[in-house]
Amino acid sequence: MPSDKPAPRSHKASEPNPLSLFGAGLEFAGATGGLTFVGWWLDSKWSTEPWLMCLGLAVGVIGGTYKIWRLGRRFF
């Protein structure tokens, strides 16, 4: 006997969630801030100011931008 209830919508694994954009923004900020801080800390230990901090900043920005770009391609 068929049920009167509609079948629940199943979410595809590839269907993006708008909250994933929020998460990507947090990952971007965390990666950039974290790697910049690690670079700053290593600079203070090894007296290489400001090279490791700049390297950490660049790696964080490039990695975060790539993550957002990949997610944005899937989302839009």
MDAnalysis code that builds the backbone (N, CA, C; Angstrom):
import MDAnalysis as mda
import numpy as np

u = mda.Universe.empty(228, n_residues=76, atom_resindex=np.repeat(np.arange(76), 3), trajectory=True)
u.add_TopologyAttr("name", ["N", "CA", "C"] * 76)
u.add_TopologyAttr("resid", np.arange(1, 77))
u.add_TopologyAttr("resname", ["MET", "PRO", "SER", "ASP", "LYS", "PRO", "ALA", "PRO", "ARG", "SER", "HIS", "LYS", "ALA", "SER", "GLU", "PRO", "ASN", "PRO", "LEU", "SER", "LEU", "PHE", "GLY", "ALA", "GLY", "LEU", "GLU", "PHE", "ALA", "GLY", "ALA", "THR", "GLY", "GLY", "LEU", "THR", "PHE", "VAL", "GLY", "TRP", "TRP", "LEU", "ASP", "SER", "LYS", "TRP", "SER", "THR", "GLU", "PRO", "TRP", "LEU", "MET", "CYS", "LEU", "GLY", "LEU", "ALA", "VAL", "GLY", "VAL", "ILE", "GLY", "GLY", "THR", "TYR", "LYS", "ILE", "TRP", "ARG", "LEU", "GLY", "ARG", "ARG", "PHE", "PHE"])
u.atoms.positions = np.array([
    [0.832, -1.170, 0.000],
    [0.000, 0.000, 0.000],
    [0.887, 1.246, 0.000],
    [0.692, 2.146, -0.966],
    [1.553, 3.326, -1.036],
    [1.288, 4.297, 0.116],
    [2.331, 4.952, 0.527],
    [2.240, 5.928, 1.604],
    [1.843, 7.291, 1.034],
    [1.114, 8.092, 1.830],
    [0.725, 9.431, 1.406],
    [1.838, 10.445, 1.617],
    [2.862, 10.057, 2.335],
    [3.984, 10.969, 2.596],
    [4.880, 11.051, 1.369],
    [5.354, 12.259, 1.052],
    [6.315, 12.355, -0.057],
    [7.655, 11.766, 0.360],
    [8.356, 11.261, -0.602],
    [9.677, 10.690, -0.331],
    [10.617, 11.802, 0.114],
    [11.436, 11.544, 1.119],
    [12.383, 12.580, 1.559],
    [13.397, 12.876, 0.461],
    [13.741, 14.150, 0.375],
    [14.741, 14.548, -0.615],
    [16.098, 14.054, -0.190],
    [16.763, 13.436, -1.090],
    [18.126, 13.000, -0.784],
    [19.089, 14.028, -1.343],
    [20.067, 14.368, -0.554],
    [21.079, 15.317, -0.992],
    [22.207, 14.554, -1.645],
    [22.557, 14.984, -2.813],
    [23.685, 14.368, -3.492],
    [24.970, 14.774, -2.776],
    [25.950, 13.930, -2.874],
    [27.237, 14.246, -2.239],
    [27.868, 15.468, -2.893],
    [27.589, 15.682, -4.185],
    [28.216, 16.797, -4.872],
    [27.390, 18.073, -4.774],
    [26.184, 18.005, -4.179],
    [25.351, 19.197, -4.058],
    [25.932, 20.098, -2.976],
    [26.330, 21.314, -3.328],
    [26.968, 22.182, -2.340],
    [25.959, 22.762, -1.353],
    [26.425, 22.985, -0.187],
    [25.636, 23.583, 0.877],
    [26.131, 25.020, 1.053],
    [25.214, 26.011, 1.157],
    [25.681, 27.395, 1.340],
    [26.573, 27.572, 2.563],
    [26.378, 26.756, 3.587],
    [27.238, 26.869, 4.773],
    [28.670, 26.437, 4.482],
    [28.865, 25.671, 3.406],
    [30.225, 25.269, 3.070],
    [31.042, 26.482, 2.621],
    [30.373, 27.509, 2.062],
    [31.090, 28.742, 1.719],
    [31.557, 29.457, 2.981],
    [30.731, 29.440, 4.011],
    [31.118, 30.021, 5.299],
    [32.317, 29.275, 5.869],
    [32.266, 27.955, 5.778],
    [33.377, 27.137, 6.264],
    [34.653, 27.396, 5.482],
    [34.522, 27.611, 4.179],
    [35.701, 27.900, 3.362],
    [36.311, 29.241, 3.756],
    [35.473, 30.201, 4.090],
    [35.981, 31.495, 4.555],
    [36.730, 31.376, 5.868],
    [36.188, 30.554, 6.759],
    [36.889, 30.326, 8.029],
    [38.211, 29.594, 7.813],
    [38.216, 28.625, 6.898],
    [39.459, 27.920, 6.592],
    [40.488, 28.871, 5.999],
    [40.034, 29.768, 5.122],
    [40.932, 30.756, 4.518],
    [41.561, 31.626, 5.606],
    [40.726, 32.157, 6.484],
    [41.233, 33.026, 7.549],
    [42.148, 32.259, 8.501],
    [41.760, 31.040, 8.841],
    [42.569, 30.243, 9.760],
    [43.913, 29.859, 9.175],
    [43.902, 29.436, 7.914],
    [45.154, 29.044, 7.269],
    [46.079, 30.247, 7.112],
    [45.522, 31.359, 6.672],
    [46.340, 32.552, 6.480],
    [46.895, 33.057, 7.805],
    [46.035, 33.191, 8.794],
    [46.486, 33.672, 10.097],
    [47.440, 32.700, 10.775],
    [47.102, 31.417, 10.711],
    [47.939, 30.405, 11.365],
    [49.325, 30.305, 10.758],
    [49.388, 30.248, 9.441],
    [50.702, 30.140, 8.788],
    [51.516, 31.420, 8.932],
    [50.836, 32.565, 8.953],
    [51.549, 33.825, 9.191],
    [52.124, 33.847, 10.603],
    [51.341, 33.389, 11.574],
    [51.823, 33.345, 12.960],
    [52.997, 32.386, 13.112],
    [52.905, 31.213, 12.492],
    [54.008, 30.243, 12.562],
    [55.267, 30.842, 11.933],
    [55.113, 31.521, 10.795],
    [56.260, 32.175, 10.162],
    [56.858, 33.256, 11.037],
    [55.998, 34.045, 11.678],
    [56.483, 35.098, 12.579],
    [57.244, 34.487, 13.748],
    [56.699, 33.396, 14.314],
    [57.337, 32.739, 15.443],
    [58.704, 32.164, 15.039],
    [58.741, 31.512, 13.871],
    [60.020, 30.965, 13.408],
    [61.021, 32.078, 13.093],
    [60.536, 33.199, 12.567],
    [61.417, 34.347, 12.331],
    [62.050, 34.826, 13.629],
    [61.258, 34.868, 14.692],
    [61.814, 35.344, 15.965],
    [62.830, 34.352, 16.540],
    [62.655, 33.058, 16.270],
    [63.598, 32.052, 16.756],
    [64.892, 32.035, 15.953],
    [64.764, 32.194, 14.628],
    [65.918, 32.041, 13.747],
    [66.466, 33.362, 13.220],
    [65.907, 34.490, 13.662],
    [66.346, 35.832, 13.240],
    [66.373, 35.967, 11.712],
    [65.279, 35.606, 11.092],
    [65.178, 35.708, 9.633],
    [64.098, 36.702, 9.226],
    [63.758, 37.639, 10.131],
    [62.669, 38.576, 9.880],
    [62.780, 39.209, 8.512],
    [61.762, 39.425, 7.799],
    [60.369, 38.971, 7.867],
    [60.086, 37.834, 6.893],
    [61.118, 37.125, 6.451],
    [60.976, 36.208, 5.321],
    [60.047, 35.029, 5.578],
    [60.145, 34.382, 6.706],
    [59.286, 33.227, 6.965],
    [57.837, 33.646, 7.207],
    [57.648, 34.824, 7.808],
    [56.294, 35.324, 7.984],
    [55.657, 35.616, 6.626],
    [56.397, 36.220, 5.741],
    [55.887, 36.498, 4.390],
    [55.620, 35.199, 3.632],
    [56.482, 34.224, 3.806],
    [56.268, 32.930, 3.163],
    [55.008, 32.258, 3.705],
    [54.810, 32.286, 5.018],
    [53.600, 31.725, 5.616],
    [52.345, 32.434, 5.139],
    [52.416, 33.746, 5.041],
    [51.284, 34.523, 4.537],
    [50.965, 34.142, 3.097],
    [51.989, 34.045, 2.261],
    [51.781, 33.708, 0.855],
    [51.205, 32.309, 0.692],
    [51.737, 31.348, 1.426],
    [51.229, 29.970, 1.326],
    [49.786, 29.907, 1.811],
    [49.463, 30.606, 2.889],
    [48.099, 30.621, 3.403],
    [47.118, 31.251, 2.429],
    [47.499, 32.371, 1.826],
    [46.619, 33.055, 0.873],
    [46.435, 32.215, -0.390],
    [47.521, 31.653, -0.901],
    [47.422, 30.839, -2.122],
    [46.592, 29.592, -1.864],
    [46.853, 28.906, -0.768],
    [46.090, 27.702, -0.441],
    [44.620, 28.001, -0.176],
    [44.342, 29.059, 0.561],
    [42.954, 29.432, 0.840],
    [42.208, 29.869, -0.405],
    [42.882, 30.606, -1.281],
    [42.262, 31.035, -2.533],
    [41.953, 29.841, -3.422],
    [42.858, 28.887, -3.468],
    [42.619, 27.680, -4.259],
    [41.421, 26.906, -3.727],
    [41.323, 26.789, -2.409],
    [40.195, 26.075, -1.791],
    [38.879, 26.771, -2.134],
    [38.826, 28.086, -2.007],
    [37.608, 28.835, -2.310],
    [37.290, 28.753, -3.796],
    [38.288, 28.812, -4.643],
    [38.078, 28.705, -6.088],
    [37.471, 27.351, -6.447],
    [38.018, 26.266, -5.875],
    [37.475, 24.928, -6.149],
    [36.033, 24.804, -5.675],
    [35.753, 25.309, -4.473],
    [34.410, 25.240, -3.938],
    [33.457, 26.123, -4.751],
    [33.916, 27.286, -5.141],
    [33.094, 28.193, -5.937],
    [32.744, 27.623, -7.297],
    [33.676, 26.924, -7.911],
    [33.387, 26.271, -9.195],
    [32.288, 25.246, -9.035],
    [32.326, 24.499, -7.961],
    [31.311, 23.475, -7.725],
    [29.978, 24.108, -7.334],
    [30.041, 25.217, -6.598],
    [28.822, 25.852, -6.094],
    [28.100, 26.641, -7.183],
    [28.840, 27.366, -8.003],
    [28.229, 28.214, -9.024],
    [28.349, 27.570, -10.375],
])
